[in-house]
Amino acid sequence: MNEHQIDLSQYAVRTDLAREGHEMATQRRGEDSPIPGVYIEENTQDGITTSWIRIENQEGAAEIGKVPGLYFTLEVPGLRSGDSGLEQRVSQHFAEQFHHFMDEVGIAPNATCLVVGLGNVNVTADALGPMVVRHTMVTRHLFELAPDQVSDGYRSVCGVAPGVLGTTGIETSEIVRGIIEKAKPDFVIAFDSLASRALSRVNTTIQVADTGIHPGSGVGNNRQALNKESLGIPVIAVGIPTVVDAVTIAHNVIDFVMAHLSREIEGIKNNPLDPYNRPSIQELELHEPSPESKSKMLGMYGELEQNEKRQLIHEVLQPLGQNLIVTPKEVDSFIANMAKTVANGLNCALHEAVTMDNVASHTS
């Protein structure tokens, strides 16, 4: 007989990131047990962690919770500091990696492109897509009206921010399909805001995938997918986590507190108020208290499995209407900076003639 009489899958950690899905699968299996059909490459340089994940079969996809395909992720914790120099380095690195990604998925150098900015421009945390389109260098009209005057090194690019179902009354996929029928691009790049399982990745992570995108899936508001099957042409999805739910926040905070107290018990000095002796988020996330410490600090709650902890927090918050979708208070500046950072990198990747030295002169 099963130990649980209810389905705990609905309380699984909510994330749109393949990187986080891989981390959770690795934790379940153990570091020495590779995930079948899943290959990962990762490196860190100048504060930027780049990871490439390739999922080649359904077994690996089921373990990670993502469809088979190619994913690359940039993690840059320092982006929250507003360092303009770091933002420029991220743009340059994103341009290089995105260009390589297009080569990997078979996008030709002269392929025409439709950039789609998903999201609601009136909701700041959901406005990433429309803001990226605003800074994207569009050239299709030049190729259509004055092709002789277009210099080498540019490709035909058009862009649209189709809005959301609640304001247009039309499914986003229907709008995009109609545009594809008329404009006939060779591939689509869709930008959207994502949800993360970790506070540390909000507004600091960029994910690119060749598997398309399900608008609204991160907050449980599934819409029709934008992918090769539904649109008939390749779809590259680019997303940045901008929100987490209250259950995730509560779960993360309790885990951080347990990790901190456990380190103190073990004699590891880590005063969170001391900038010279403060543990990093990564140190707290990687520190796993012993079962005895969990039980000693939090009693029955400390002995629960991860999904059971989330279930308990969900059962407390949901009836009270407190399982909110939350974003940082600095979201206005975060979204503006991230949109410009990603758009600059995109423009450089799409057009050979555009570089980080001249990208500002090509866009607003």
Residue frames as qw, qx, qy, qz and C-alpha x, y, z in Angstrom:
[[0.000, 0.888, 0.460, 0.000, 0.00, 0.00, 0.00],
 [0.382, 0.581, -0.041, 0.717, 1.30, 3.47, -0.87],
 [0.357, -0.271, -0.489, 0.749, 2.43, 5.61, 2.01],
 [0.138, 0.252, 0.064, -0.956, 0.62, 8.65, 0.56],
 [0.338, 0.508, 0.789, -0.069, -3.04, 8.61, -0.41],
 [0.292, 0.899, 0.176, -0.276, -2.89, 11.92, -2.29],
 [0.717, 0.484, 0.115, 0.488, -0.91, 13.14, -5.29],
 [0.433, -0.728, -0.025, 0.531, 1.96, 15.29, -4.08],
 [0.569, 0.238, 0.375, 0.692, 3.07, 16.26, -7.60],
 [0.061, 0.867, 0.317, 0.380, 1.06, 19.48, -7.47],
 [0.445, -0.888, 0.058, 0.102, 3.33, 20.61, -4.62],
 [0.809, 0.064, 0.139, 0.567, 6.53, 19.97, -6.56],
 [0.280, -0.558, 0.058, 0.779, 8.90, 22.89, -6.84],
 [0.498, 0.804, 0.319, -0.055, 7.60, 25.30, -9.48],
 [0.306, -0.594, 0.402, 0.626, 10.28, 26.20, -11.99],
 [0.691, 0.695, 0.040, -0.193, 10.61, 27.00, -15.68],
 [0.098, 0.800, -0.584, -0.095, 14.37, 26.41, -15.66],
 [0.921, 0.182, -0.344, -0.002, 15.96, 23.23, -17.01],
 [0.314, 0.500, -0.613, 0.525, 19.00, 24.03, -14.86],
 [0.443, -0.337, 0.514, -0.653, 16.93, 23.77, -11.69],
 [0.933, 0.042, -0.037, -0.356, 15.20, 20.63, -12.95],
 [0.738, 0.376, -0.516, 0.218, 18.62, 19.06, -13.47],
 [0.002, 0.466, -0.627, 0.624, 19.73, 20.08, -9.98],
 [0.700, -0.214, 0.338, -0.591, 16.66, 18.52, -8.38],
 [0.947, 0.185, -0.210, -0.155, 17.04, 15.30, -10.40],
 [0.515, 0.468, -0.603, 0.389, 20.72, 15.10, -9.42],
 [0.292, -0.413, 0.565, -0.652, 19.83, 15.54, -5.75],
 [0.877, -0.068, 0.140, -0.454, 17.30, 12.70, -5.98],
 [0.929, 0.282, -0.238, 0.029, 19.67, 10.33, -7.76],
 [0.712, -0.569, 0.207, 0.357, 22.94, 11.35, -6.11],
 [0.094, 0.836, -0.383, -0.383, 26.01, 12.93, -7.67],
 [0.247, -0.377, 0.852, 0.267, 27.44, 9.55, -8.75],
 [0.458, 0.365, 0.810, 0.020, 24.34, 8.48, -10.67],
 [0.015, 0.177, -0.365, -0.914, 24.10, 10.24, -14.06],
 [0.576, 0.429, 0.379, -0.584, 20.69, 10.96, -15.59],
 [0.561, 0.160, 0.727, 0.361, 20.13, 8.75, -18.65],
 [0.372, 0.639, 0.524, 0.422, 20.01, 10.69, -21.91],
 [0.102, -0.989, -0.105, -0.025, 20.99, 14.01, -20.29],
 [0.726, 0.114, -0.056, 0.676, 24.33, 15.71, -20.92],
 [0.177, -0.974, -0.136, 0.040, 25.53, 18.89, -19.22],
 [0.625, 0.234, -0.119, 0.735, 28.51, 21.19, -19.65],
 [0.292, -0.930, -0.222, -0.018, 29.15, 24.00, -17.19],
 [0.615, 0.093, -0.172, 0.764, 31.82, 26.64, -16.63],
 [0.227, -0.921, -0.268, 0.169, 32.17, 29.86, -14.65],
 [0.564, 0.114, 0.074, 0.815, 34.20, 32.88, -15.70],
 [0.062, 0.199, -0.006, 0.978, 34.11, 36.55, -14.66],
 [0.298, 0.137, 0.534, -0.779, 31.06, 35.99, -12.47],
 [0.690, 0.251, -0.192, -0.651, 29.04, 34.36, -15.27],
 [0.463, -0.121, 0.877, -0.047, 28.11, 30.68, -15.04],
 [0.568, 0.343, -0.403, -0.630, 27.24, 29.13, -18.40],
 [0.484, -0.067, 0.864, -0.121, 25.58, 25.73, -18.57],
 [0.515, 0.236, -0.540, -0.623, 24.49, 23.72, -21.62],
 [0.525, -0.008, 0.790, -0.315, 22.00, 20.90, -21.11],
 [0.453, 0.195, -0.631, -0.600, 21.00, 18.49, -23.85],
 [0.622, 0.016, 0.657, -0.425, 18.05, 16.16, -23.20],
 [0.207, 0.312, -0.762, -0.529, 18.02, 13.37, -25.77],
 [0.332, -0.198, -0.893, -0.232, 15.25, 11.00, -24.69],
 [0.521, -0.573, -0.302, -0.556, 11.97, 10.77, -22.83],
 [0.761, -0.378, -0.445, 0.284, 13.53, 9.09, -19.80],
 [0.427, -0.037, -0.198, 0.882, 15.83, 12.05, -19.21],
 [0.172, -0.414, -0.230, -0.864, 12.98, 14.46, -19.95],
 [0.650, -0.560, -0.452, -0.242, 10.79, 12.81, -17.31],
 [0.672, -0.288, -0.381, 0.565, 13.59, 13.04, -14.71],
 [0.272, -0.029, -0.065, 0.960, 14.16, 16.76, -15.30],
 [0.174, 0.676, 0.581, -0.419, 10.59, 17.73, -16.09],
 [0.201, 0.668, -0.230, -0.678, 11.42, 19.32, -19.46],
 [0.864, 0.461, 0.153, -0.133, 10.82, 18.19, -23.03],
 [0.786, -0.066, 0.315, 0.527, 13.80, 16.83, -25.01],
 [0.370, 0.891, 0.092, 0.247, 15.91, 19.56, -26.57],
 [0.604, 0.178, -0.218, 0.745, 18.86, 21.89, -26.10],
 [0.315, -0.919, -0.229, -0.055, 18.98, 24.42, -23.26],
 [0.566, 0.187, -0.302, 0.744, 21.63, 26.93, -22.28],
 [0.404, -0.855, -0.326, -0.011, 21.55, 29.07, -19.17],
 [0.358, 0.461, -0.304, 0.753, 23.51, 32.09, -17.98],
 [0.559, -0.720, -0.397, 0.110, 23.55, 32.69, -14.21],
 [0.368, 0.435, -0.175, 0.803, 24.91, 36.07, -13.10],
 [0.423, -0.640, -0.564, 0.306, 24.21, 36.81, -9.40],
 [0.331, -0.313, -0.074, 0.887, 25.94, 40.21, -9.70],
 [0.061, 0.449, 0.529, 0.718, 23.29, 41.55, -12.09],
 [0.326, -0.787, -0.523, -0.002, 21.22, 42.71, -9.14],
 [0.472, -0.493, -0.119, 0.721, 23.94, 45.20, -8.22],
 [0.317, 0.915, 0.203, -0.142, 23.23, 47.35, -11.29],
 [0.449, -0.519, 0.446, 0.574, 26.87, 47.19, -12.45],
 [0.582, 0.723, -0.033, -0.372, 26.81, 48.63, -15.99],
 [0.118, 0.618, -0.752, -0.197, 30.19, 47.10, -16.80],
 [0.364, -0.038, 0.924, -0.113, 28.92, 43.65, -15.83],
 [0.611, 0.548, 0.414, -0.393, 25.75, 44.18, -17.88],
 [0.442, 0.734, -0.377, -0.352, 27.86, 44.94, -20.94],
 [0.045, -0.406, 0.910, 0.065, 29.95, 41.80, -20.40],
 [0.507, 0.217, 0.787, -0.278, 26.77, 39.77, -20.05],
 [0.595, 0.673, 0.074, -0.433, 25.42, 41.25, -23.31],
 [0.283, 0.654, -0.656, -0.249, 28.64, 40.33, -25.11],
 [0.199, -0.200, 0.955, -0.092, 28.69, 36.82, -23.65],
 [0.588, 0.392, 0.584, -0.400, 25.00, 36.30, -24.40],
 [0.537, 0.692, -0.217, -0.431, 25.57, 37.39, -28.01],
 [0.156, 0.505, -0.837, -0.140, 28.40, 34.88, -28.44],
 [0.295, 0.005, 0.928, -0.228, 26.51, 32.02, -26.81],
 [0.593, 0.505, 0.393, -0.488, 23.26, 32.79, -28.63],
 [0.460, 0.644, -0.460, -0.402, 25.07, 32.86, -31.98],
 [0.035, 0.303, -0.953, -0.001, 26.57, 29.46, -31.14],
 [0.459, 0.222, 0.744, -0.432, 23.11, 28.23, -30.07],
 [0.626, 0.583, 0.021, -0.518, 21.61, 29.20, -33.44],
 [0.339, 0.523, -0.746, -0.233, 24.37, 27.27, -35.19],
 [0.183, -0.128, 0.947, -0.231, 23.67, 24.23, -32.98],
 [0.496, 0.395, 0.659, -0.404, 19.94, 24.19, -33.82],
 [0.472, 0.263, 0.688, 0.483, 20.52, 24.77, -37.54],
 [0.193, 0.898, 0.277, -0.283, 19.51, 28.42, -38.03],
 [0.669, 0.397, 0.224, 0.587, 21.15, 29.74, -41.23],
 [0.345, -0.274, -0.095, 0.893, 23.06, 33.08, -41.14],
 [0.119, -0.048, -0.312, -0.942, 20.58, 34.66, -43.58],
 [0.183, -0.472, -0.861, -0.052, 17.41, 33.16, -42.06],
 [0.197, -0.504, -0.104, -0.834, 14.64, 35.69, -41.48],
 [0.282, -0.159, -0.784, 0.530, 13.44, 36.15, -37.92],
 [0.382, -0.664, -0.303, -0.567, 10.28, 37.10, -36.03],
 [0.218, 0.094, -0.670, 0.703, 10.90, 38.31, -32.45],
 [0.481, -0.586, -0.509, -0.407, 7.86, 37.85, -30.20],
 [0.054, 0.279, -0.562, 0.777, 7.66, 39.66, -26.87],
 [0.496, -0.459, -0.717, -0.172, 5.23, 37.72, -24.68],
 [0.333, -0.317, -0.576, 0.676, 3.65, 39.24, -21.60],
 [0.068, -0.879, -0.464, -0.087, 1.56, 42.12, -20.33],
 [0.405, 0.429, -0.110, 0.800, 3.31, 45.47, -20.72],
 [0.354, -0.691, -0.030, -0.630, 1.06, 46.91, -17.96],
 [0.851, -0.523, 0.034, -0.025, 2.40, 44.45, -15.36],
 [0.041, 0.859, -0.510, -0.031, 6.05, 45.23, -14.72],
 [0.526, -0.377, 0.762, 0.010, 7.16, 41.71, -13.77],
 [0.701, 0.336, 0.627, 0.057, 5.51, 40.41, -16.95],
 [0.373, 0.893, 0.016, -0.249, 6.75, 43.17, -19.26],
 [0.498, -0.474, 0.566, 0.455, 10.12, 41.66, -20.17],
 [0.565, 0.315, 0.670, 0.363, 9.03, 40.44, -23.61],
 [0.273, 0.899, 0.322, 0.121, 7.48, 43.71, -24.83],
 [0.224, -0.918, 0.219, 0.245, 10.47, 45.68, -23.51],
 [0.583, -0.246, 0.617, 0.468, 12.95, 43.44, -25.35],
 [0.487, 0.584, 0.562, 0.326, 11.01, 43.98, -28.59],
 [0.020, 0.987, 0.114, -0.110, 11.19, 47.74, -27.98],
 [0.264, -0.790, 0.461, 0.307, 15.00, 47.55, -28.03],
 [0.734, 0.073, 0.612, 0.284, 15.25, 45.02, -30.87],
 [0.039, 0.487, -0.427, -0.761, 16.68, 46.19, -34.18],
 [0.656, 0.451, 0.591, -0.135, 13.96, 45.49, -36.79],
 [0.106, -0.455, 0.527, 0.710, 14.94, 45.52, -40.45],
 [0.455, 0.343, 0.809, 0.143, 12.27, 43.64, -42.41],
 [0.319, 0.862, 0.300, -0.255, 10.71, 46.85, -43.74],
 [0.035, -0.762, 0.453, 0.462, 14.09, 47.90, -45.15],
 [0.321, -0.121, 0.880, 0.329, 14.51, 44.59, -46.95],
 [0.382, 0.579, 0.720, -0.029, 10.96, 44.94, -48.31],
 [0.220, 0.929, 0.224, -0.197, 11.04, 48.62, -49.35],
 [0.237, 0.901, -0.360, -0.048, 14.70, 49.39, -50.10],
 [0.962, -0.163, 0.149, 0.158, 16.67, 46.14, -50.41],
 [0.682, 0.549, -0.078, 0.476, 19.40, 47.78, -52.49],
 [0.021, -0.794, 0.266, -0.545, 20.22, 50.13, -49.64],
 [0.828, -0.527, 0.143, -0.125, 20.69, 47.41, -47.01],
 [0.141, 0.721, -0.677, 0.044, 24.36, 46.79, -46.33],
 [0.735, 0.076, -0.673, 0.046, 25.91, 43.37, -45.85],
 [0.239, 0.135, -0.727, 0.630, 25.92, 41.98, -42.32],
 [0.440, 0.004, 0.373, -0.817, 22.21, 42.44, -41.56],
 [0.021, -0.218, -0.957, -0.189, 19.34, 39.97, -41.64],
 [0.377, -0.406, -0.361, -0.751, 15.59, 40.52, -41.99],
 [0.211, -0.215, -0.801, 0.518, 14.09, 40.85, -38.51],
 [0.344, -0.509, -0.265, -0.743, 10.56, 41.86, -37.50],
 [0.158, -0.032, -0.780, 0.604, 9.08, 42.09, -34.01],
 [0.461, -0.485, -0.380, -0.639, 5.72, 42.07, -32.28],
 [0.045, -0.047, 0.761, -0.645, 4.37, 42.27, -28.73],
 [0.314, -0.308, -0.732, -0.521, 0.97, 40.55, -29.09],
 [0.467, -0.393, 0.219, -0.761, -0.31, 41.24, -25.57],
 [0.094, -0.040, 0.954, -0.282, -2.15, 38.70, -23.45],
 [0.138, -0.394, -0.859, -0.296, -5.47, 36.90, -23.76],
 [0.160, -0.630, -0.615, 0.446, -7.07, 39.01, -21.03],
 [0.015, 0.622, 0.010, -0.783, -6.55, 42.27, -22.94],
 [0.166, 0.286, -0.608, -0.721, -6.89, 41.09, -26.55],
 [0.778, 0.167, 0.324, -0.512, -9.42, 38.27, -26.30],
 [0.809, 0.487, -0.306, -0.122, -7.25, 36.30, -28.71],
 [0.904, -0.307, 0.163, 0.249, -4.85, 33.46, -27.93],
 [0.156, -0.791, 0.433, 0.404, -1.25, 34.61, -28.40],
 [0.490, -0.101, 0.789, 0.356, -0.55, 31.56, -30.55],
 [0.467, 0.674, 0.568, 0.067, -3.34, 32.56, -32.93],
 [0.101, 0.961, -0.071, -0.247, -1.90, 36.06, -33.34],
 [0.309, -0.600, 0.639, 0.368, 1.60, 34.71, -33.95],
 [0.562, 0.198, 0.766, 0.241, 0.34, 32.13, -36.46],
 [0.395, 0.847, 0.351, -0.053, -1.44, 34.86, -38.41],
 [0.035, -0.902, 0.321, 0.286, 1.72, 36.98, -38.53],
 [0.476, -0.318, 0.753, 0.325, 3.79, 34.00, -39.66],
 [0.583, 0.494, 0.635, 0.112, 1.36, 33.32, -42.52],
 [0.313, 0.940, 0.132, -0.012, 1.79, 36.88, -43.82],
 [0.106, -0.895, 0.416, 0.117, 5.42, 37.73, -42.93],
 [0.955, 0.244, -0.157, 0.050, 6.77, 34.20, -43.58],
 [0.168, -0.792, 0.577, -0.112, 9.81, 34.29, -41.24],
 [0.651, 0.284, -0.704, 0.010, 12.16, 31.31, -41.14],
 [0.539, -0.218, -0.721, 0.378, 12.20, 31.08, -37.34],
 [0.370, -0.811, -0.186, -0.412, 10.78, 32.69, -34.20],
 [0.383, 0.101, -0.614, 0.682, 12.49, 33.97, -31.05],
 [0.462, -0.696, -0.399, -0.379, 10.00, 34.28, -28.19],
 [0.203, 0.280, -0.551, 0.759, 10.82, 36.22, -25.00],
 [0.596, -0.588, -0.400, -0.372, 8.90, 35.72, -21.78],
 [0.275, -0.585, 0.540, -0.539, 9.10, 36.13, -18.01],
 [0.661, -0.009, -0.750, -0.005, 9.63, 32.88, -16.11],
 [0.672, -0.652, 0.118, -0.330, 9.19, 31.50, -12.59],
 [0.414, 0.466, -0.726, 0.290, 12.02, 30.07, -10.50],
 [0.784, -0.422, -0.455, 0.020, 12.29, 27.73, -7.52],
 [0.645, -0.287, -0.249, 0.663, 15.00, 29.90, -5.92],
 [0.059, -0.954, -0.168, 0.241, 15.02, 33.53, -4.84],
 [0.435, -0.570, 0.380, 0.585, 18.66, 33.82, -5.89],
 [0.411, 0.140, 0.681, 0.589, 17.85, 33.27, -9.58],
 [0.201, 0.844, 0.490, -0.084, 15.16, 35.94, -9.89],
 [0.234, 0.970, -0.037, -0.049, 16.36, 38.64, -12.33],
 [0.280, -0.727, 0.590, 0.214, 19.83, 37.08, -12.49],
 [0.522, -0.062, 0.827, 0.199, 19.35, 34.16, -14.90],
 [0.516, 0.487, -0.275, -0.649, 18.77, 33.87, -18.65],
 [0.602, 0.002, 0.797, 0.043, 17.57, 30.62, -20.24],
 [0.453, 0.457, -0.425, -0.637, 17.48, 29.80, -23.96],
 [0.567, 0.027, 0.820, -0.077, 15.79, 26.66, -25.35],
 [0.188, 0.171, -0.659, -0.708, 14.90, 25.26, -28.75],
 [0.012, -0.281, -0.958, 0.064, 11.73, 23.63, -27.41],
 [0.199, -0.582, -0.453, -0.645, 9.36, 26.59, -27.65],
 [0.000, -0.077, 0.528, -0.845, 7.38, 28.07, -24.80],
 [0.246, -0.593, -0.757, -0.120, 4.05, 27.80, -22.96],
 [0.025, -0.481, 0.095, -0.871, 2.99, 31.38, -22.07],
 [0.552, -0.503, 0.109, -0.656, 1.91, 31.73, -18.43],
 [0.844, -0.093, -0.528, -0.004, 2.97, 28.21, -17.42],
 [0.397, 0.237, -0.586, 0.666, 5.26, 29.48, -14.67],
 [0.247, -0.103, 0.443, -0.856, 2.34, 30.88, -12.68],
 [0.276, 0.239, 0.908, -0.203, -0.09, 28.05, -13.45],
 [0.459, 0.634, 0.206, -0.587, -1.90, 29.94, -16.24],
 [0.476, -0.081, 0.739, 0.469, -1.24, 27.66, -19.20],
 [0.507, 0.647, -0.025, -0.569, -1.93, 28.94, -22.70],
 [0.910, 0.400, 0.107, 0.030, -1.45, 27.31, -26.07],
 [0.692, -0.393, 0.312, 0.518, 2.19, 26.49, -26.78],
 [0.415, 0.853, -0.238, -0.208, 4.41, 28.36, -29.18],
 [0.562, -0.398, 0.680, 0.252, 6.65, 25.68, -30.68],
 [0.053, 0.298, -0.729, -0.614, 7.59, 24.10, -33.98],
 [0.107, 0.305, 0.944, 0.063, 4.61, 21.77, -33.86],
 [0.141, 0.732, 0.561, -0.361, 2.07, 24.59, -33.46],
 [0.131, 0.825, -0.086, -0.543, 3.72, 27.24, -35.67],
 [0.854, 0.489, 0.163, 0.069, 5.42, 25.13, -38.33],
 [0.485, 0.703, -0.321, 0.408, 8.85, 26.79, -37.99],
 [0.627, -0.075, -0.546, 0.550, 11.61, 26.55, -35.34],
 [0.331, -0.862, -0.110, -0.368, 10.91, 28.46, -32.11],
 [0.526, 0.147, -0.521, 0.656, 13.70, 29.57, -29.79],
 [0.457, -0.808, -0.332, -0.168, 12.48, 30.53, -26.32],
 [0.385, 0.303, -0.408, 0.770, 14.37, 33.06, -24.18],
 [0.509, -0.733, -0.363, -0.269, 13.26, 33.68, -20.62],
 [0.208, 0.372, -0.534, 0.731, 14.30, 35.37, -17.40],
 [0.412, -0.514, -0.730, 0.180, 12.82, 34.44, -13.99],
 [0.027, -0.454, 0.062, -0.889, 11.06, 37.48, -12.55],
 [0.628, -0.429, 0.091, -0.643, 8.72, 35.92, -9.97],
 [0.254, 0.041, -0.945, 0.201, 8.41, 33.20, -7.33],
 [0.551, -0.553, -0.441, -0.443, 5.37, 32.07, -5.37],
 [0.407, -0.687, 0.331, -0.502, 4.92, 32.54, -1.64],
 [0.972, -0.219, 0.072, -0.050, 5.24, 28.80, -0.98],
 [0.790, 0.372, -0.179, 0.453, 8.69, 28.85, -2.59],
 [0.053, 0.718, -0.304, 0.624, 9.74, 31.89, -0.55],
 [0.696, -0.557, 0.250, -0.378, 8.60, 30.34, 2.74],
 [0.993, 0.001, 0.003, 0.115, 10.25, 27.03, 1.82],
 [0.608, 0.534, -0.239, 0.537, 13.54, 28.74, 0.88],
 [0.182, -0.733, 0.306, -0.579, 13.60, 30.89, 4.03],
 [0.855, -0.430, 0.194, -0.215, 13.06, 27.92, 6.33],
 [0.937, 0.180, -0.053, 0.295, 15.82, 25.98, 4.53],
 [0.350, 0.673, -0.271, 0.592, 18.19, 28.97, 4.84],
 [0.473, -0.678, 0.299, -0.477, 17.47, 29.27, 8.56],
 [0.968, -0.218, 0.121, -0.033, 18.02, 25.54, 9.10],
 [0.796, 0.397, -0.144, 0.434, 21.28, 25.64, 7.14],
 [0.066, 0.746, -0.300, 0.591, 22.48, 28.65, 9.14],
 [0.669, -0.573, 0.297, -0.368, 21.66, 27.10, 12.51],
 [0.995, 0.001, 0.031, 0.099, 23.14, 23.75, 11.48],
 [0.600, 0.556, -0.259, 0.514, 26.41, 25.44, 10.50],
 [0.243, -0.716, 0.351, -0.553, 26.49, 27.18, 13.90],
 [0.896, -0.350, 0.188, -0.201, 25.92, 23.84, 15.66],
 [0.936, 0.197, -0.013, 0.291, 28.79, 22.34, 13.68],
 [0.563, -0.585, 0.069, 0.580, 31.07, 25.21, 14.72],
 [0.444, 0.362, 0.380, 0.727, 31.10, 27.06, 11.38],
 [0.096, -0.589, -0.287, 0.749, 31.07, 30.76, 12.21],
 [0.198, 0.356, 0.580, 0.706, 28.87, 32.68, 9.80],
 [0.016, 0.549, 0.430, -0.717, 27.46, 35.95, 11.09],
 [0.372, 0.624, 0.591, 0.349, 24.91, 37.16, 8.47],
 [0.045, -0.982, -0.159, 0.096, 25.41, 40.75, 9.68],
 [0.432, -0.653, 0.403, 0.473, 29.17, 40.67, 9.15],
 [0.650, 0.703, -0.127, -0.261, 30.02, 41.44, 5.48],
 [0.202, 0.656, -0.727, -0.014, 33.45, 39.80, 5.94],
 [0.116, -0.148, 0.963, -0.192, 32.12, 36.60, 7.50],
 [0.657, 0.247, 0.233, -0.673, 28.77, 36.21, 5.81],
 [0.520, 0.045, 0.831, 0.193, 27.91, 32.85, 4.16],
 [0.219, 0.181, -0.502, -0.817, 27.01, 33.01, 0.49],
 [0.771, 0.118, 0.091, -0.619, 23.63, 31.85, -0.79],
 [0.733, 0.329, -0.577, -0.147, 25.37, 28.99, -2.55],
 [0.167, 0.284, -0.838, 0.435, 26.99, 27.84, 0.72],
 [0.480, -0.005, 0.541, -0.691, 23.62, 27.79, 2.48],
 [0.800, 0.265, -0.157, -0.514, 21.92, 26.02, -0.44],
 [0.649, 0.351, -0.675, 0.006, 24.60, 23.32, -0.55],
 [0.049, -0.294, 0.792, -0.533, 24.68, 22.75, 3.21],
 [0.684, -0.260, -0.551, -0.402, 22.46, 19.81, 4.12],
 [0.403, -0.500, 0.539, -0.546, 21.74, 19.56, 7.86],
 [0.134, 0.076, -0.986, 0.062, 21.77, 16.07, 9.34],
 [0.477, -0.451, -0.646, -0.389, 18.41, 14.37, 10.02],
 [0.497, -0.451, -0.575, 0.467, 19.11, 14.74, 13.75],
 [0.160, -0.167, -0.085, 0.969, 19.68, 18.50, 13.38],
 [0.276, -0.264, -0.485, -0.787, 16.48, 18.90, 11.32],
 [0.546, -0.501, -0.663, -0.103, 14.43, 17.06, 13.92],
 [0.458, -0.367, -0.438, 0.681, 16.07, 18.95, 16.81],
 [0.072, -0.095, 0.042, 0.992, 15.47, 22.38, 15.27],
 [0.430, 0.014, -0.235, -0.871, 12.02, 21.96, 13.70],
 [0.571, 0.004, 0.677, -0.464, 10.54, 18.81, 15.20],
 [0.671, 0.346, 0.655, -0.040, 8.09, 16.98, 12.94],
 [0.474, 0.853, -0.001, -0.219, 8.43, 19.57, 10.15],
 [0.040, -0.749, 0.629, 0.206, 12.18, 18.97, 9.95],
 [0.493, -0.137, 0.857, 0.063, 11.61, 15.27, 9.33],
 [0.671, 0.587, 0.355, -0.283, 9.36, 15.81, 6.31],
 [0.605, 0.168, 0.499, 0.598, 10.47, 15.31, 2.70],
 [0.109, -0.142, 0.180, 0.967, 10.76, 18.36, 0.43],
 [0.256, -0.315, -0.610, -0.681, 7.40, 17.85, -1.32],
 [0.435, -0.573, -0.685, 0.114, 5.71, 17.18, 2.04],
 [0.283, -0.406, -0.241, 0.835, 7.09, 20.46, 3.42],
 [0.073, -0.008, -0.357, -0.931, 5.76, 22.31, 0.40],
 [0.343, -0.450, -0.751, -0.341, 2.39, 20.58, 0.77],
 [0.381, -0.566, -0.575, 0.451, 2.12, 21.71, 4.39],
 [0.138, -0.325, -0.011, 0.936, 3.04, 25.33, 3.55],
 [0.169, -0.163, -0.593, -0.770, 0.61, 25.26, 0.61],
 [0.365, -0.521, -0.766, -0.091, -2.21, 23.92, 2.81],
 [0.296, -0.557, -0.406, 0.661, -1.63, 26.77, 5.26],
 [0.081, -0.321, 0.159, 0.930, -1.31, 29.62, 2.76],
 [0.039, -0.208, -0.729, -0.651, -3.79, 28.65, 0.03],
 [0.192, -0.661, -0.724, -0.030, -7.04, 28.79, 2.05],
 [0.255, -0.698, -0.242, 0.624, -5.96, 32.17, 3.44],
 [0.477, 0.850, 0.189, 0.116, -5.39, 33.54, -0.08],
 [0.287, -0.881, 0.309, 0.215, -1.74, 34.14, 0.76],
 [0.742, -0.047, 0.506, 0.437, 0.01, 31.98, -1.85],
 [0.282, 0.895, 0.012, -0.346, 0.90, 35.07, -3.82],
 [0.775, 0.381, 0.124, 0.489, 3.12, 35.44, -6.88],
 [0.362, -0.873, 0.005, 0.326, 5.90, 37.76, -5.69],
 [0.664, 0.546, -0.008, 0.510, 8.58, 39.87, -7.36],
 [0.516, -0.242, -0.260, 0.779, 11.36, 42.05, -5.84],
 [0.010, 0.861, 0.327, -0.390, 10.49, 45.67, -5.04],
 [0.118, -0.625, 0.385, 0.669, 13.22, 46.86, -7.46],
 [0.643, 0.316, 0.680, 0.155, 11.47, 45.07, -10.33],
 [0.390, 0.895, 0.125, -0.177, 11.13, 48.26, -12.43],
 [0.033, 0.828, -0.520, -0.206, 14.87, 48.81, -12.75],
 [0.544, -0.219, 0.801, 0.118, 15.62, 45.07, -12.92],
 [0.655, 0.508, 0.560, 0.010, 13.28, 44.51, -15.87],
 [0.338, 0.926, -0.073, -0.150, 14.48, 47.60, -17.72],
 [0.162, -0.725, 0.646, 0.176, 18.14, 46.64, -17.29],
 [0.578, -0.063, 0.808, 0.097, 17.66, 42.98, -18.16],
 [0.628, 0.664, 0.395, -0.090, 15.56, 43.79, -21.24],
 [0.272, 0.913, -0.271, -0.139, 18.22, 46.16, -22.57],
 [0.355, -0.555, 0.743, 0.118, 21.04, 43.74, -21.71],
 [0.639, 0.157, 0.751, 0.064, 19.40, 40.83, -23.52],
 [0.549, 0.790, 0.244, -0.121, 18.24, 42.95, -26.48],
 [0.067, 0.857, -0.461, -0.219, 21.76, 44.29, -27.05],
 [0.413, -0.319, 0.841, 0.140, 23.13, 40.75, -27.09],
 [0.639, 0.449, 0.621, -0.070, 20.33, 39.61, -29.41],
 [0.417, 0.881, -0.028, -0.219, 21.01, 42.42, -31.89],
 [0.068, -0.709, 0.672, 0.203, 24.70, 41.52, -32.00],
 [0.516, -0.075, 0.852, 0.040, 23.91, 37.82, -32.48],
 [0.609, 0.589, 0.517, -0.123, 21.39, 38.37, -35.27],
 [0.462, 0.886, -0.012, 0.045, 23.34, 40.96, -37.28],
 [0.833, -0.006, -0.023, 0.553, 27.03, 40.45, -38.05],
 [0.309, 0.593, 0.026, 0.743, 27.44, 44.18, -38.66],
 [0.442, -0.780, 0.003, -0.444, 26.25, 45.02, -35.13],
 [0.619, 0.093, -0.599, 0.499, 28.81, 44.83, -32.31],
 [0.459, -0.671, -0.463, 0.353, 28.88, 45.93, -28.70],
 [0.347, -0.239, 0.043, 0.906, 30.80, 49.01, -29.83],
 [0.118, -0.033, -0.341, -0.932, 28.05, 50.23, -32.18],
 [0.136, -0.438, -0.886, -0.067, 24.87, 48.57, -30.90],
 [0.045, -0.583, -0.454, 0.673, 23.72, 51.76, -29.15],
 [0.120, 0.374, -0.282, -0.875, 23.62, 53.60, -32.47],
 [0.196, -0.089, -0.845, -0.489, 21.31, 50.97, -33.99],
 [0.345, -0.547, -0.761, -0.051, 18.57, 51.00, -31.34],
 [0.238, -0.757, -0.048, -0.607, 16.73, 53.39, -29.06]]
